[in-house]
C-alpha cells in the first residue's frame, strides 16, 4: 500500500464511487480510480487530499475479504 499526501499526479484518473454507497450525503463516500497497475482510493469530500493506492492483487484480496463480512 502506498500513501500520498496530495493528488497532484491523479489528474488523468477517472474516479467513481461504489454502487453500494448508500450514504444520505452523496459526497460522503470513498471513490476509486483504476489503472492497469494500480487501484487508487480517495475521500470524495477531499478529492485533493491524501489518497491510497494498491496493487491489483492486494485490492482483490481486500475486496474478497470485505465481501465475506
mmJSON file of the N, C-alpha and C atoms, coordinates in Angstrom:
{"data_MODEL":{"atom_site":{
"group_PDB":["ATOM","ATOM","ATOM","ATOM","ATOM","ATOM","ATOM","ATOM","ATOM","ATOM","ATOM","ATOM","ATOM","ATOM","ATOM","ATOM","ATOM","ATOM","ATOM","ATOM","ATOM","ATOM","ATOM","ATOM","ATOM","ATOM","ATOM","ATOM","ATOM","ATOM","ATOM","ATOM","ATOM","ATOM","ATOM","ATOM","ATOM","ATOM","ATOM","ATOM","ATOM","ATOM","ATOM","ATOM","ATOM","ATOM","ATOM","ATOM","ATOM","ATOM","ATOM","ATOM","ATOM","ATOM","ATOM","ATOM","ATOM","ATOM","ATOM","ATOM","ATOM","ATOM","ATOM","ATOM","ATOM","ATOM","ATOM","ATOM","ATOM","ATOM","ATOM","ATOM","ATOM","ATOM","ATOM","ATOM","ATOM","ATOM","ATOM","ATOM","ATOM","ATOM","ATOM","ATOM","ATOM","ATOM","ATOM","ATOM","ATOM","ATOM","ATOM","ATOM","ATOM","ATOM","ATOM","ATOM","ATOM","ATOM","ATOM","ATOM","ATOM","ATOM","ATOM","ATOM","ATOM","ATOM","ATOM","ATOM","ATOM","ATOM","ATOM","ATOM","ATOM","ATOM","ATOM","ATOM","ATOM","ATOM","ATOM","ATOM","ATOM","ATOM","ATOM","ATOM","ATOM","ATOM","ATOM","ATOM","ATOM","ATOM","ATOM","ATOM","ATOM","ATOM","ATOM","ATOM","ATOM","ATOM","ATOM","ATOM","ATOM","ATOM","ATOM","ATOM","ATOM","ATOM","ATOM","ATOM","ATOM","ATOM","ATOM","ATOM","ATOM","ATOM","ATOM","ATOM","ATOM","ATOM","ATOM","ATOM","ATOM","ATOM","ATOM","ATOM","ATOM","ATOM","ATOM","ATOM","ATOM","ATOM","ATOM","ATOM","ATOM","ATOM","ATOM","ATOM","ATOM","ATOM","ATOM","ATOM","ATOM","ATOM","ATOM","ATOM","ATOM","ATOM","ATOM","ATOM","ATOM","ATOM","ATOM","ATOM","ATOM","ATOM","ATOM","ATOM","ATOM","ATOM","ATOM","ATOM","ATOM","ATOM","ATOM","ATOM","ATOM","ATOM","ATOM"],
"id":[1,2,3,4,5,6,7,8,9,10,11,12,13,14,15,16,17,18,19,20,21,22,23,24,25,26,27,28,29,30,31,32,33,34,35,36,37,38,39,40,41,42,43,44,45,46,47,48,49,50,51,52,53,54,55,56,57,58,59,60,61,62,63,64,65,66,67,68,69,70,71,72,73,74,75,76,77,78,79,80,81,82,83,84,85,86,87,88,89,90,91,92,93,94,95,96,97,98,99,100,101,102,103,104,105,106,107,108,109,110,111,112,113,114,115,116,117,118,119,120,121,122,123,124,125,126,127,128,129,130,131,132,133,134,135,136,137,138,139,140,141,142,143,144,145,146,147,148,149,150,151,152,153,154,155,156,157,158,159,160,161,162,163,164,165,166,167,168,169,170,171,172,173,174,175,176,177,178,179,180,181,182,183,184,185,186,187,188,189,190,191,192,193,194,195,196,197,198,199,200,201,202,203,204,205,206,207],
"type_symbol":["N","C","C","N","C","C","N","C","C","N","C","C","N","C","C","N","C","C","N","C","C","N","C","C","N","C","C","N","C","C","N","C","C","N","C","C","N","C","C","N","C","C","N","C","C","N","C","C","N","C","C","N","C","C","N","C","C","N","C","C","N","C","C","N","C","C","N","C","C","N","C","C","N","C","C","N","C","C","N","C","C","N","C","C","N","C","C","N","C","C","N","C","C","N","C","C","N","C","C","N","C","C","N","C","C","N","C","C","N","C","C","N","C","C","N","C","C","N","C","C","N","C","C","N","C","C","N","C","C","N","C","C","N","C","C","N","C","C","N","C","C","N","C","C","N","C","C","N","C","C","N","C","C","N","C","C","N","C","C","N","C","C","N","C","C","N","C","C","N","C","C","N","C","C","N","C","C","N","C","C","N","C","C","N","C","C","N","C","C","N","C","C","N","C","C","N","C","C","N","C","C","N","C","C","N","C","C"],
"label_atom_id":["N","CA","C","N","CA","C","N","CA","C","N","CA","C","N","CA","C","N","CA","C","N","CA","C","N","CA","C","N","CA","C","N","CA","C","N","CA","C","N","CA","C","N","CA","C","N","CA","C","N","CA","C","N","CA","C","N","CA","C","N","CA","C","N","CA","C","N","CA","C","N","CA","C","N","CA","C","N","CA","C","N","CA","C","N","CA","C","N","CA","C","N","CA","C","N","CA","C","N","CA","C","N","CA","C","N","CA","C","N","CA","C","N","CA","C","N","CA","C","N","CA","C","N","CA","C","N","CA","C","N","CA","C","N","CA","C","N","CA","C","N","CA","C","N","CA","C","N","CA","C","N","CA","C","N","CA","C","N","CA","C","N","CA","C","N","CA","C","N","CA","C","N","CA","C","N","CA","C","N","CA","C","N","CA","C","N","CA","C","N","CA","C","N","CA","C","N","CA","C","N","CA","C","N","CA","C","N","CA","C","N","CA","C","N","CA","C","N","CA","C","N","CA","C","N","CA","C","N","CA","C","N","CA","C","N","CA","C","N","CA","C"],
"label_alt_id":[null,null,null,null,null,null,null,null,null,null,null,null,null,null,null,null,null,null,null,null,null,null,null,null,null,null,null,null,null,null,null,null,null,null,null,null,null,null,null,null,null,null,null,null,null,null,null,null,null,null,null,null,null,null,null,null,null,null,null,null,null,null,null,null,null,null,null,null,null,null,null,null,null,null,null,null,null,null,null,null,null,null,null,null,null,null,null,null,null,null,null,null,null,null,null,null,null,null,null,null,null,null,null,null,null,null,null,null,null,null,null,null,null,null,null,null,null,null,null,null,null,null,null,null,null,null,null,null,null,null,null,null,null,null,null,null,null,null,null,null,null,null,null,null,null,null,null,null,null,null,null,null,null,null,null,null,null,null,null,null,null,null,null,null,null,null,null,null,null,null,null,null,null,null,null,null,null,null,null,null,null,null,null,null,null,null,null,null,null,null,null,null,null,null,null,null,null,null,null,null,null,null,null,null,null,null,null],
"label_comp_id":["UNK","UNK","UNK","UNK","UNK","UNK","UNK","UNK","UNK","UNK","UNK","UNK","UNK","UNK","UNK","UNK","UNK","UNK","UNK","UNK","UNK","UNK","UNK","UNK","UNK","UNK","UNK","UNK","UNK","UNK","UNK","UNK","UNK","UNK","UNK","UNK","UNK","UNK","UNK","UNK","UNK","UNK","UNK","UNK","UNK","UNK","UNK","UNK","UNK","UNK","UNK","UNK","UNK","UNK","UNK","UNK","UNK","UNK","UNK","UNK","UNK","UNK","UNK","UNK","UNK","UNK","UNK","UNK","UNK","UNK","UNK","UNK","UNK","UNK","UNK","UNK","UNK","UNK","UNK","UNK","UNK","UNK","UNK","UNK","UNK","UNK","UNK","UNK","UNK","UNK","UNK","UNK","UNK","UNK","UNK","UNK","UNK","UNK","UNK","UNK","UNK","UNK","UNK","UNK","UNK","UNK","UNK","UNK","UNK","UNK","UNK","UNK","UNK","UNK","UNK","UNK","UNK","UNK","UNK","UNK","UNK","UNK","UNK","UNK","UNK","UNK","UNK","UNK","UNK","UNK","UNK","UNK","UNK","UNK","UNK","UNK","UNK","UNK","UNK","UNK","UNK","UNK","UNK","UNK","UNK","UNK","UNK","UNK","UNK","UNK","UNK","UNK","UNK","UNK","UNK","UNK","UNK","UNK","UNK","UNK","UNK","UNK","UNK","UNK","UNK","UNK","UNK","UNK","UNK","UNK","UNK","UNK","UNK","UNK","UNK","UNK","UNK","UNK","UNK","UNK","UNK","UNK","UNK","UNK","UNK","UNK","UNK","UNK","UNK","UNK","UNK","UNK","UNK","UNK","UNK","UNK","UNK","UNK","UNK","UNK","UNK","UNK","UNK","UNK","UNK","UNK","UNK"],
"label_asym_id":["A","A","A","A","A","A","A","A","A","A","A","A","A","A","A","A","A","A","A","A","A","A","A","A","A","A","A","A","A","A","A","A","A","A","A","A","A","A","A","A","A","A","A","A","A","A","A","A","A","A","A","A","A","A","A","A","A","A","A","A","A","A","A","A","A","A","A","A","A","A","A","A","A","A","A","A","A","A","A","A","A","A","A","A","A","A","A","A","A","A","A","A","A","A","A","A","A","A","A","A","A","A","A","A","A","A","A","A","A","A","A","A","A","A","A","A","A","A","A","A","A","A","A","A","A","A","A","A","A","A","A","A","A","A","A","A","A","A","A","A","A","A","A","A","A","A","A","A","A","A","A","A","A","A","A","A","A","A","A","A","A","A","A","A","A","A","A","A","A","A","A","A","A","A","A","A","A","A","A","A","A","A","A","A","A","A","A","A","A","A","A","A","A","A","A","A","A","A","A","A","A","A","A","A","A","A","A"],
"label_entity_id":["1","1","1","1","1","1","1","1","1","1","1","1","1","1","1","1","1","1","1","1","1","1","1","1","1","1","1","1","1","1","1","1","1","1","1","1","1","1","1","1","1","1","1","1","1","1","1","1","1","1","1","1","1","1","1","1","1","1","1","1","1","1","1","1","1","1","1","1","1","1","1","1","1","1","1","1","1","1","1","1","1","1","1","1","1","1","1","1","1","1","1","1","1","1","1","1","1","1","1","1","1","1","1","1","1","1","1","1","1","1","1","1","1","1","1","1","1","1","1","1","1","1","1","1","1","1","1","1","1","1","1","1","1","1","1","1","1","1","1","1","1","1","1","1","1","1","1","1","1","1","1","1","1","1","1","1","1","1","1","1","1","1","1","1","1","1","1","1","1","1","1","1","1","1","1","1","1","1","1","1","1","1","1","1","1","1","1","1","1","1","1","1","1","1","1","1","1","1","1","1","1","1","1","1","1","1","1"],
"label_seq_id":[1,1,1,2,2,2,3,3,3,4,4,4,5,5,5,6,6,6,7,7,7,8,8,8,9,9,9,10,10,10,11,11,11,12,12,12,13,13,13,14,14,14,15,15,15,16,16,16,17,17,17,18,18,18,19,19,19,20,20,20,21,21,21,22,22,22,23,23,23,24,24,24,25,25,25,26,26,26,27,27,27,28,28,28,29,29,29,30,30,30,31,31,31,32,32,32,33,33,33,34,34,34,35,35,35,36,36,36,37,37,37,38,38,38,39,39,39,40,40,40,41,41,41,42,42,42,43,43,43,44,44,44,45,45,45,46,46,46,47,47,47,48,48,48,49,49,49,50,50,50,51,51,51,52,52,52,53,53,53,54,54,54,55,55,55,56,56,56,57,57,57,58,58,58,59,59,59,60,60,60,61,61,61,62,62,62,63,63,63,64,64,64,65,65,65,66,66,66,67,67,67,68,68,68,69,69,69],
"pdbx_PDB_ins_code":[null,null,null,null,null,null,null,null,null,null,null,null,null,null,null,null,null,null,null,null,null,null,null,null,null,null,null,null,null,null,null,null,null,null,null,null,null,null,null,null,null,null,null,null,null,null,null,null,null,null,null,null,null,null,null,null,null,null,null,null,null,null,null,null,null,null,null,null,null,null,null,null,null,null,null,null,null,null,null,null,null,null,null,null,null,null,null,null,null,null,null,null,null,null,null,null,null,null,null,null,null,null,null,null,null,null,null,null,null,null,null,null,null,null,null,null,null,null,null,null,null,null,null,null,null,null,null,null,null,null,null,null,null,null,null,null,null,null,null,null,null,null,null,null,null,null,null,null,null,null,null,null,null,null,null,null,null,null,null,null,null,null,null,null,null,null,null,null,null,null,null,null,null,null,null,null,null,null,null,null,null,null,null,null,null,null,null,null,null,null,null,null,null,null,null,null,null,null,null,null,null,null,null,null,null,null,null],
"Cartn_x":[0.842,0.0,0.881,0.494,1.235,0.293,0.783,0.01,0.647,-0.142,0.354,-0.388,0.309,-0.307,-1.059,-0.899,-1.694,-2.014,-2.967,-3.433,-2.92,-1.767,-1.267,-1.149,-0.692,-0.483,-1.701,-2.841,-4.044,-5.013,-4.571,-5.491,-6.106,-5.415,-5.947,-6.798,-6.959,-7.725,-9.223,-9.996,-11.463,-11.963,-12.442,-12.882,-14.355,-14.72,-16.126,-16.342,-17.595,-17.916,-18.694,-18.655,-19.284,-20.792,-21.352,-22.809,-23.423,-22.602,-23.07,-23.06,-22.561,-22.516,-23.942,-24.422,-25.811,-25.936,-24.912,-24.961,-26.06,-26.665,-27.675,-27.038,-25.729,-24.983,-24.206,-24.558,-23.93,-22.436,-21.907,-20.476,-19.725,-20.38,-19.793,-19.43,-18.379,-18.021,-16.549,-16.126,-14.79,-14.918,-14.019,-14.008,-12.769,-12.881,-11.729,-11.509,-10.278,-9.893,-8.904,-9.012,-8.141,-7.229,-6.052,-5.129,-4.722,-4.041,-3.631,-2.742,-1.995,-1.039,-1.448,-2.484,-2.782,-4.264,-4.754,-6.097,-5.918,-6.507,-6.374,-7.651,-7.512,-8.65,-8.507,-9.642,-9.643,-10.981,-11.003,-12.213,-12.938,-14.198,-14.938,-15.108,-15.054,-15.186,-13.902,-12.782,-11.499,-10.697,-11.146,-10.512,-9.056,-8.63,-7.238,-6.368,-6.974,-6.257,-5.538,-5.183,-4.446,-5.228,-4.491,-5.131,-4.2,-4.769,-4.026,-4.053,-3.039,-3.158,-2.53,-3.108,-2.801,-2.494,-1.696,-1.517,-2.835,-3.153,-4.418,-4.62,-3.567,-3.713,-4.09,-3.481,-3.82,-5.257,-5.7,-7.079,-8.059,-7.748,-8.617,-8.724,-7.611,-7.642,-8.543,-8.433,-9.27,-10.754,-11.093,-12.492,-13.054,-12.274,-12.707,-12.96,-12.065,-12.223,-13.446,-13.604,-14.725,-16.066,-16.112,-17.351,-17.807,-16.894,-17.247,-17.896,-17.754,-18.268,-19.755],
"Cartn_y":[-1.172,0.0,1.227,2.227,3.48,4.604,5.511,6.667,7.912,8.761,10.022,11.159,12.278,13.401,14.347,14.226,15.055,14.276,14.784,14.088,14.77,15.404,16.17,15.352,14.106,13.313,12.463,12.74,11.942,12.645,13.691,14.481,13.686,12.678,11.904,10.716,10.485,9.328,9.596,8.553,8.654,8.045,8.876,8.453,8.082,7.077,6.707,6.15,6.189,5.627,4.33,3.541,2.234,2.346,1.4,1.334,0.947,0.467,0.119,1.315,2.451,3.645,4.136,4.08,4.453,5.544,6.354,7.444,8.429,9.063,10.069,11.305,11.476,12.554,11.952,12.315,11.75,11.98,12.958,13.243,12.553,11.703,11.08,9.629,9.439,8.078,8.007,6.835,6.6,6.433,7.052,6.912,6.125,5.407,4.681,5.052,4.878,5.009,3.886,3.301,2.169,2.476,1.882,1.835,0.368,-0.016,-1.417,-1.865,-0.947,-1.33,-0.942,-0.097,0.456,0.739,0.517,0.923,2.099,3.249,4.464,4.675,5.134,5.452,6.852,7.565,8.901,9.155,10.151,10.587,11.572,11.317,12.184,13.603,13.76,15.088,15.907,15.248,15.929,15.359,15.599,14.958,15.365,16.492,16.909,16.468,15.819,15.402,14.08,13.482,12.211,11.113,10.187,9.02,7.825,6.681,5.426,4.785,3.979,3.13,1.784,0.786,-0.619,-1.323,-2.358,-3.258,-3.999,-4.353,-5.054,-6.313,-7.086,-8.305,-7.974,-6.934,-6.529,-6.038,-5.286,-4.804,-5.976,-6.932,-8.104,-8.882,-9.02,-9.689,-8.928,-7.59,-6.777,-6.931,-6.841,-6.94,-8.302,-9.339,-10.685,-10.79,-10.242,-10.257,-9.445,-8.241,-7.373,-8.001,-8.743,-9.376,-10.459,-11.01,-12.049,-11.501,-10.199,-9.568,-9.374],
"Cartn_z":[0.0,0.0,0.0,-0.759,-0.829,-0.418,0.411,0.86,0.276,-0.338,-0.863,-0.2,0.0,0.691,-0.23,-1.546,-2.439,-3.703,-4.446,-5.643,-6.909,-6.85,-7.983,-9.256,-9.182,-10.381,-10.757,-10.174,-10.424,-11.367,-12.056,-12.868,-14.015,-14.518,-15.636,-15.231,-13.936,-13.465,-13.553,-13.808,-13.811,-12.513,-11.621,-10.289,-10.31,-9.508,-9.348,-7.951,-7.529,-6.214,-6.37,-5.357,-5.376,-5.541,-6.248,-6.351,-5.011,-4.085,-2.75,-1.805,-2.243,-1.41,-1.201,0.039,0.303,1.354,1.5,2.463,2.076,3.047,2.753,2.118,2.31,1.68,0.511,-0.701,-1.883,-1.984,-1.231,-1.266,-0.142,0.599,1.782,1.483,0.692,0.32,-0.077,-0.381,-0.907,-2.406,-3.147,-4.602,-5.01,-6.132,-6.654,-8.114,-8.535,-9.938,-10.212,-11.384,-11.69,-12.873,-12.828,-13.95,-14.07,-15.114,-15.201,-14.039,-13.452,-12.408,-10.997,-10.848,-9.531,-9.347,-8.123,-7.713,-6.758,-7.087,-6.283,-5.474,-4.216,-3.358,-2.812,-2.708,-2.111,-1.427,-0.585,0.108,-0.799,-1.11,-2.021,-1.469,-0.152,0.446,0.31,0.013,-0.07,-1.249,-2.481,-3.63,-3.859,-3.346,-3.491,-2.317,-1.34,-0.141,-0.297,0.815,0.789,0.088,-0.476,-1.093,-0.939,-1.133,-1.07,-2.439,-2.724,-3.902,-3.635,-4.31,-4.069,-5.382,-5.303,-6.448,-6.663,-7.895,-8.154,-7.304,-7.065,-6.264,-4.819,-4.262,-2.891,-2.818,-3.821,-3.856,-3.972,-4.821,-4.983,-3.669,-2.941,-1.641,-0.668,-0.654,0.241,-0.102,-1.381,-1.8,-1.442,-1.652,-1.286,0.204,1.006,2.462,2.882,2.305,2.686,2.308,1.223,0.787,1.746,2.534,3.488,4.752,4.977,6.204,6.167],
"occupancy":[1.0,1.0,1.0,1.0,1.0,1.0,1.0,1.0,1.0,1.0,1.0,1.0,1.0,1.0,1.0,1.0,1.0,1.0,1.0,1.0,1.0,1.0,1.0,1.0,1.0,1.0,1.0,1.0,1.0,1.0,1.0,1.0,1.0,1.0,1.0,1.0,1.0,1.0,1.0,1.0,1.0,1.0,1.0,1.0,1.0,1.0,1.0,1.0,1.0,1.0,1.0,1.0,1.0,1.0,1.0,1.0,1.0,1.0,1.0,1.0,1.0,1.0,1.0,1.0,1.0,1.0,1.0,1.0,1.0,1.0,1.0,1.0,1.0,1.0,1.0,1.0,1.0,1.0,1.0,1.0,1.0,1.0,1.0,1.0,1.0,1.0,1.0,1.0,1.0,1.0,1.0,1.0,1.0,1.0,1.0,1.0,1.0,1.0,1.0,1.0,1.0,1.0,1.0,1.0,1.0,1.0,1.0,1.0,1.0,1.0,1.0,1.0,1.0,1.0,1.0,1.0,1.0,1.0,1.0,1.0,1.0,1.0,1.0,1.0,1.0,1.0,1.0,1.0,1.0,1.0,1.0,1.0,1.0,1.0,1.0,1.0,1.0,1.0,1.0,1.0,1.0,1.0,1.0,1.0,1.0,1.0,1.0,1.0,1.0,1.0,1.0,1.0,1.0,1.0,1.0,1.0,1.0,1.0,1.0,1.0,1.0,1.0,1.0,1.0,1.0,1.0,1.0,1.0,1.0,1.0,1.0,1.0,1.0,1.0,1.0,1.0,1.0,1.0,1.0,1.0,1.0,1.0,1.0,1.0,1.0,1.0,1.0,1.0,1.0,1.0,1.0,1.0,1.0,1.0,1.0,1.0,1.0,1.0,1.0,1.0,1.0,1.0,1.0,1.0,1.0,1.0,1.0],
"B_iso_or_equiv":[0.0,0.0,0.0,0.0,0.0,0.0,0.0,0.0,0.0,0.0,0.0,0.0,0.0,0.0,0.0,0.0,0.0,0.0,0.0,0.0,0.0,0.0,0.0,0.0,0.0,0.0,0.0,0.0,0.0,0.0,0.0,0.0,0.0,0.0,0.0,0.0,0.0,0.0,0.0,0.0,0.0,0.0,0.0,0.0,0.0,0.0,0.0,0.0,0.0,0.0,0.0,0.0,0.0,0.0,0.0,0.0,0.0,0.0,0.0,0.0,0.0,0.0,0.0,0.0,0.0,0.0,0.0,0.0,0.0,0.0,0.0,0.0,0.0,0.0,0.0,0.0,0.0,0.0,0.0,0.0,0.0,0.0,0.0,0.0,0.0,0.0,0.0,0.0,0.0,0.0,0.0,0.0,0.0,0.0,0.0,0.0,0.0,0.0,0.0,0.0,0.0,0.0,0.0,0.0,0.0,0.0,0.0,0.0,0.0,0.0,0.0,0.0,0.0,0.0,0.0,0.0,0.0,0.0,0.0,0.0,0.0,0.0,0.0,0.0,0.0,0.0,0.0,0.0,0.0,0.0,0.0,0.0,0.0,0.0,0.0,0.0,0.0,0.0,0.0,0.0,0.0,0.0,0.0,0.0,0.0,0.0,0.0,0.0,0.0,0.0,0.0,0.0,0.0,0.0,0.0,0.0,0.0,0.0,0.0,0.0,0.0,0.0,0.0,0.0,0.0,0.0,0.0,0.0,0.0,0.0,0.0,0.0,0.0,0.0,0.0,0.0,0.0,0.0,0.0,0.0,0.0,0.0,0.0,0.0,0.0,0.0,0.0,0.0,0.0,0.0,0.0,0.0,0.0,0.0,0.0,0.0,0.0,0.0,0.0,0.0,0.0,0.0,0.0,0.0,0.0,0.0,0.0],
"pdbx_formal_charge":[null,null,null,null,null,null,null,null,null,null,null,null,null,null,null,null,null,null,null,null,null,null,null,null,null,null,null,null,null,null,null,null,null,null,null,null,null,null,null,null,null,null,null,null,null,null,null,null,null,null,null,null,null,null,null,null,null,null,null,null,null,null,null,null,null,null,null,null,null,null,null,null,null,null,null,null,null,null,null,null,null,null,null,null,null,null,null,null,null,null,null,null,null,null,null,null,null,null,null,null,null,null,null,null,null,null,null,null,null,null,null,null,null,null,null,null,null,null,null,null,null,null,null,null,null,null,null,null,null,null,null,null,null,null,null,null,null,null,null,null,null,null,null,null,null,null,null,null,null,null,null,null,null,null,null,null,null,null,null,null,null,null,null,null,null,null,null,null,null,null,null,null,null,null,null,null,null,null,null,null,null,null,null,null,null,null,null,null,null,null,null,null,null,null,null,null,null,null,null,null,null,null,null,null,null,null,null],
"auth_seq_id":[1,1,1,2,2,2,3,3,3,4,4,4,5,5,5,6,6,6,7,7,7,8,8,8,9,9,9,10,10,10,11,11,11,12,12,12,13,13,13,14,14,14,15,15,15,16,16,16,17,17,17,18,18,18,19,19,19,20,20,20,21,21,21,22,22,22,23,23,23,24,24,24,25,25,25,26,26,26,27,27,27,28,28,28,29,29,29,30,30,30,31,31,31,32,32,32,33,33,33,34,34,34,35,35,35,36,36,36,37,37,37,38,38,38,39,39,39,40,40,40,41,41,41,42,42,42,43,43,43,44,44,44,45,45,45,46,46,46,47,47,47,48,48,48,49,49,49,50,50,50,51,51,51,52,52,52,53,53,53,54,54,54,55,55,55,56,56,56,57,57,57,58,58,58,59,59,59,60,60,60,61,61,61,62,62,62,63,63,63,64,64,64,65,65,65,66,66,66,67,67,67,68,68,68,69,69,69],
"auth_comp_id":["UNK","UNK","UNK","UNK","UNK","UNK","UNK","UNK","UNK","UNK","UNK","UNK","UNK","UNK","UNK","UNK","UNK","UNK","UNK","UNK","UNK","UNK","UNK","UNK","UNK","UNK","UNK","UNK","UNK","UNK","UNK","UNK","UNK","UNK","UNK","UNK","UNK","UNK","UNK","UNK","UNK","UNK","UNK","UNK","UNK","UNK","UNK","UNK","UNK","UNK","UNK","UNK","UNK","UNK","UNK","UNK","UNK","UNK","UNK","UNK","UNK","UNK","UNK","UNK","UNK","UNK","UNK","UNK","UNK","UNK","UNK","UNK","UNK","UNK","UNK","UNK","UNK","UNK","UNK","UNK","UNK","UNK","UNK","UNK","UNK","UNK","UNK","UNK","UNK","UNK","UNK","UNK","UNK","UNK","UNK","UNK","UNK","UNK","UNK","UNK","UNK","UNK","UNK","UNK","UNK","UNK","UNK","UNK","UNK","UNK","UNK","UNK","UNK","UNK","UNK","UNK","UNK","UNK","UNK","UNK","UNK","UNK","UNK","UNK","UNK","UNK","UNK","UNK","UNK","UNK","UNK","UNK","UNK","UNK","UNK","UNK","UNK","UNK","UNK","UNK","UNK","UNK","UNK","UNK","UNK","UNK","UNK","UNK","UNK","UNK","UNK","UNK","UNK","UNK","UNK","UNK","UNK","UNK","UNK","UNK","UNK","UNK","UNK","UNK","UNK","UNK","UNK","UNK","UNK","UNK","UNK","UNK","UNK","UNK","UNK","UNK","UNK","UNK","UNK","UNK","UNK","UNK","UNK","UNK","UNK","UNK","UNK","UNK","UNK","UNK","UNK","UNK","UNK","UNK","UNK","UNK","UNK","UNK","UNK","UNK","UNK","UNK","UNK","UNK","UNK","UNK","UNK"],
"auth_asym_id":["A","A","A","A","A","A","A","A","A","A","A","A","A","A","A","A","A","A","A","A","A","A","A","A","A","A","A","A","A","A","A","A","A","A","A","A","A","A","A","A","A","A","A","A","A","A","A","A","A","A","A","A","A","A","A","A","A","A","A","A","A","A","A","A","A","A","A","A","A","A","A","A","A","A","A","A","A","A","A","A","A","A","A","A","A","A","A","A","A","A","A","A","A","A","A","A","A","A","A","A","A","A","A","A","A","A","A","A","A","A","A","A","A","A","A","A","A","A","A","A","A","A","A","A","A","A","A","A","A","A","A","A","A","A","A","A","A","A","A","A","A","A","A","A","A","A","A","A","A","A","A","A","A","A","A","A","A","A","A","A","A","A","A","A","A","A","A","A","A","A","A","A","A","A","A","A","A","A","A","A","A","A","A","A","A","A","A","A","A","A","A","A","A","A","A","A","A","A","A","A","A","A","A","A","A","A","A"],
"auth_atom_id":["N","CA","C","N","CA","C","N","CA","C","N","CA","C","N","CA","C","N","CA","C","N","CA","C","N","CA","C","N","CA","C","N","CA","C","N","CA","C","N","CA","C","N","CA","C","N","CA","C","N","CA","C","N","CA","C","N","CA","C","N","CA","C","N","CA","C","N","CA","C","N","CA","C","N","CA","C","N","CA","C","N","CA","C","N","CA","C","N","CA","C","N","CA","C","N","CA","C","N","CA","C","N","CA","C","N","CA","C","N","CA","C","N","CA","C","N","CA","C","N","CA","C","N","CA","C","N","CA","C","N","CA","C","N","CA","C","N","CA","C","N","CA","C","N","CA","C","N","CA","C","N","CA","C","N","CA","C","N","CA","C","N","CA","C","N","CA","C","N","CA","C","N","CA","C","N","CA","C","N","CA","C","N","CA","C","N","CA","C","N","CA","C","N","CA","C","N","CA","C","N","CA","C","N","CA","C","N","CA","C","N","CA","C","N","CA","C","N","CA","C","N","CA","C","N","CA","C","N","CA","C","N","CA","C","N","CA","C","N","CA","C"],
"pdbx_PDB_model_num":[1,1,1,1,1,1,1,1,1,1,1,1,1,1,1,1,1,1,1,1,1,1,1,1,1,1,1,1,1,1,1,1,1,1,1,1,1,1,1,1,1,1,1,1,1,1,1,1,1,1,1,1,1,1,1,1,1,1,1,1,1,1,1,1,1,1,1,1,1,1,1,1,1,1,1,1,1,1,1,1,1,1,1,1,1,1,1,1,1,1,1,1,1,1,1,1,1,1,1,1,1,1,1,1,1,1,1,1,1,1,1,1,1,1,1,1,1,1,1,1,1,1,1,1,1,1,1,1,1,1,1,1,1,1,1,1,1,1,1,1,1,1,1,1,1,1,1,1,1,1,1,1,1,1,1,1,1,1,1,1,1,1,1,1,1,1,1,1,1,1,1,1,1,1,1,1,1,1,1,1,1,1,1,1,1,1,1,1,1,1,1,1,1,1,1,1,1,1,1,1,1,1,1,1,1,1,1]
}}}
